[in-house]
Amino acid sequence: MKPQINDRHVLMDFIKHDYYRTVGHWPGLFPALLHMWRNRTSPEAFLFWFRIAQWGGNPFLLAWAKWRLRHIAKIRNIDIPPSTRIGKGLYLGHFMCIVINPTAVIGDNCNLSQFLSIGANDGTAAHIGNNVYIGPHVSIVENVRIGNNVTIGPGRLSRTTSRKMPPQPEFRPEFSITTVPLATSDAGP
């Protein structure tokens, strides 16, 4: 399979987007590296080494990145191979127990929650669009197509194709809730 990240500028773009989605800001390369050094098993450190392993520009750096990925994956029970095609801005919520098949394709700005399994029994795994939220305890099995801007709720098993959800009406209560003091009784026991 052709590598997803093929030069240093694209690599830095992926790292910046992932770091920003995880931490909330991009402080610059040196402060980000210092933060990841202090928090060696954090989601942003995992995503940094994941992107370095996808790039594979320097053989020594590639070997080091794969070693760091295995180390963090063992601690956090995560199995996301570097050959998995994942877009920019990946967010790993609660960062534990995530298994993704190497044939899966995940778009930009996706949120993956804990206890997630994206796999296949017969070849190709799911293709997930951009801006998708996948809740905890979700299993996505086989060659499923999930469109853009989709929310998959907790505990769902997806074996069929999902499309963009229609916009939901805004909730506007027709009444207001007021509190009523409880009546006290003077009757004794």
C-alpha positions as CSV (number, residue, x, y, z in Angstrom):
1,M,0.0,0.0,0.0
2,K,1.3,3.5,-0.9
3,P,2.2,5.5,2.2
4,Q,-0.2,8.1,3.3
5,I,2.4,10.6,4.5
6,N,5.1,11.1,1.9
7,D,7.0,14.3,2.9
8,R,8.0,16.2,6.1
9,H,5.6,19.1,5.5
10,V,2.6,16.7,5.2
11,L,3.9,14.9,8.3
12,M,4.0,18.1,10.3
13,D,0.5,19.1,9.2
14,F,-0.8,15.7,10.4
15,I,1.1,16.0,13.7
16,K,-0.2,19.6,14.3
17,H,-3.8,18.6,13.6
18,D,-3.7,15.6,15.9
19,Y,-2.0,17.5,18.7
20,Y,-4.5,20.4,18.4
21,R,-7.5,18.1,18.5
22,T,-6.1,16.3,21.6
23,V,-4.6,19.1,23.6
24,G,-6.6,22.1,22.3
25,H,-3.7,24.3,21.1
26,W,-0.5,24.0,19.1
27,P,2.4,25.5,21.2
28,G,5.0,25.0,18.6
29,L,7.2,22.0,17.8
30,F,9.7,22.1,20.7
31,P,7.1,22.7,23.5
32,A,4.9,19.9,22.0
33,L,7.9,17.5,22.0
34,L,8.7,18.5,25.6
35,H,5.1,17.9,26.6
36,M,5.0,14.5,24.8
37,W,8.4,13.6,26.5
38,R,6.9,14.3,29.9
39,N,3.6,12.4,29.1
40,R,5.1,9.4,27.3
41,T,2.0,7.3,27.1
42,S,-0.5,10.1,26.4
43,P,-2.8,10.1,23.3
44,E,-0.8,12.9,21.7
45,A,2.5,11.0,22.1
46,F,0.9,7.8,20.6
47,L,-0.4,9.8,17.6
48,F,3.0,11.5,17.2
49,W,4.8,8.2,16.9
50,F,1.9,6.7,14.8
51,R,2.5,9.5,12.3
52,I,6.3,9.1,12.3
53,A,5.8,5.3,11.7
54,Q,3.4,6.1,8.8
55,W,6.0,8.5,7.3
56,G,9.0,6.2,7.7
57,G,11.5,8.7,6.2
58,N,14.5,7.7,8.3
59,P,15.1,3.9,9.0
60,F,16.4,4.6,12.5
61,L,13.5,6.9,13.3
62,L,11.0,4.4,11.8
63,A,12.4,1.6,14.0
64,W,12.2,3.9,17.1
65,A,8.7,5.0,16.3
66,K,7.5,1.4,15.9
67,W,9.1,0.5,19.2
68,R,7.4,3.4,21.0
69,L,4.1,2.5,19.4
70,R,4.3,-1.1,20.6
71,H,5.3,0.1,24.1
72,I,2.3,2.6,24.4
73,A,-0.1,0.1,22.7
74,K,0.8,-2.6,25.2
75,I,0.2,-0.3,28.2
76,R,-3.1,1.1,26.8
77,N,-4.4,-2.0,25.0
78,I,-4.5,-0.3,21.6
79,D,-4.0,-2.0,18.2
80,I,-3.8,0.6,15.4
81,P,-1.3,-0.5,12.8
82,P,0.7,2.2,11.1
83,S,-0.6,0.9,7.7
84,T,-4.1,2.1,8.7
85,R,-5.2,5.1,6.6
86,I,-6.3,7.8,9.1
87,G,-6.9,11.4,8.2
88,K,-5.8,14.5,10.1
89,G,-7.2,15.5,13.5
90,L,-7.8,12.1,15.0
91,Y,-9.0,12.3,18.6
92,L,-8.8,9.2,20.9
93,G,-11.2,9.7,23.8
94,H,-10.3,8.0,27.1
95,F,-7.4,6.3,25.1
96,M,-7.8,2.7,25.9
97,C,-9.0,-0.6,24.3
98,I,-9.1,0.4,20.7
99,V,-8.7,-2.2,17.9
100,I,-8.7,-1.1,14.2
101,N,-8.1,-3.4,11.2
102,P,-5.2,-2.2,8.9
103,T,-7.6,-2.2,5.9
104,A,-9.9,0.4,7.6
105,V,-10.0,4.0,6.2
106,I,-10.8,6.8,8.6
107,G,-11.4,10.4,7.5
108,D,-10.4,13.8,9.0
109,N,-11.5,15.0,12.4
110,C,-12.8,11.7,13.8
111,N,-13.4,11.0,17.5
112,L,-12.8,7.4,18.6
113,S,-13.9,6.4,22.0
114,Q,-12.8,3.5,24.3
115,F,-13.6,-0.2,23.7
116,L,-13.9,0.3,20.0
117,S,-13.5,-2.4,17.4
118,I,-13.3,-1.7,13.6
119,G,-12.6,-5.0,11.9
120,A,-13.4,-7.4,9.1
121,N,-13.8,-11.2,8.8
122,D,-13.6,-11.4,5.0
123,G,-11.1,-8.8,3.8
124,T,-11.8,-5.1,3.8
125,A,-12.8,-3.2,6.9
126,A,-14.9,0.0,7.2
127,H,-14.5,3.3,5.3
128,I,-15.4,6.1,7.7
129,G,-16.0,9.6,6.5
130,N,-15.0,13.0,7.9
131,N,-16.2,14.5,11.2
132,V,-17.5,11.2,12.6
133,Y,-18.0,10.6,16.3
134,I,-17.9,6.9,17.3
135,G,-19.1,6.3,20.9
136,P,-17.8,3.7,23.5
137,H,-18.4,0.0,23.1
138,V,-19.0,0.2,19.3
139,S,-18.2,-2.6,16.9
140,I,-18.0,-1.9,13.2
141,V,-17.7,-5.1,11.2
142,E,-17.0,-5.8,7.5
143,N,-16.9,-3.4,4.5
144,V,-19.3,-0.8,6.0
145,R,-19.4,2.8,4.5
146,I,-20.1,5.5,7.0
147,G,-20.6,9.0,5.6
148,N,-19.5,12.4,6.8
149,N,-20.9,14.1,9.9
150,V,-22.3,10.9,11.5
151,T,-22.6,10.1,15.2
152,I,-22.6,6.4,16.2
153,G,-23.9,6.0,19.7
154,P,-22.6,3.8,22.5
155,G,-22.9,0.1,22.2
156,R,-23.8,-0.1,18.6
157,L,-23.0,-2.9,16.2
158,S,-22.8,-1.5,12.6
159,R,-22.9,-4.0,9.8
160,T,-24.7,-1.8,7.2
161,T,-23.9,1.4,5.5
162,S,-24.7,4.7,7.2
163,R,-25.3,8.1,5.5
164,K,-25.3,11.6,6.8
165,M,-27.9,12.1,9.5
166,P,-30.7,14.6,8.8
167,P,-30.4,17.8,10.9
168,Q,-32.2,17.5,14.2
169,P,-34.6,20.2,15.2
170,E,-33.3,22.5,17.9
171,F,-34.8,21.8,21.3
172,R,-36.9,24.7,22.6
173,P,-39.0,24.0,25.7
174,E,-42.5,25.3,25.5
175,F,-42.8,25.7,29.2
176,S,-40.5,26.5,32.1
177,I,-40.0,24.4,35.2
178,T,-40.7,26.1,38.5
179,T,-40.0,24.7,41.9
180,V,-42.8,24.4,44.4
181,P,-42.1,24.3,48.1
182,L,-43.1,21.1,49.8
183,A,-46.1,21.5,52.1
184,T,-45.3,20.8,55.7
185,S,-47.7,19.2,58.0
186,D,-47.9,19.9,61.7
187,A,-49.4,16.5,62.4
188,G,-47.2,14.6,64.8
189,P,-46.7,10.8,65.0
